[in-house]
């Protein structure tokens, strides 16, 4: 396994690492979502980050996305 060192100065916010395959899947989904739905999705994500309208814990990511209405 390869080890990568990232300087703390380079990280401005949260750092999330995902595989190239998962990134491709997420980008393809994002291209098929109409713009108005994308704006709504972003709003829901911001509300979830703030702890509003989210009831947990969730047993899977699928359950979490269902709670957001995705």
Protein Blocks (a to p, Z undefined) as FASTA:
>chain_A
ZZddddfklpmbdcddddfklmmmmmmmmmmpcfklmmmmmmmmmmmmnopaiacddfbf
klmmmmnoZZ
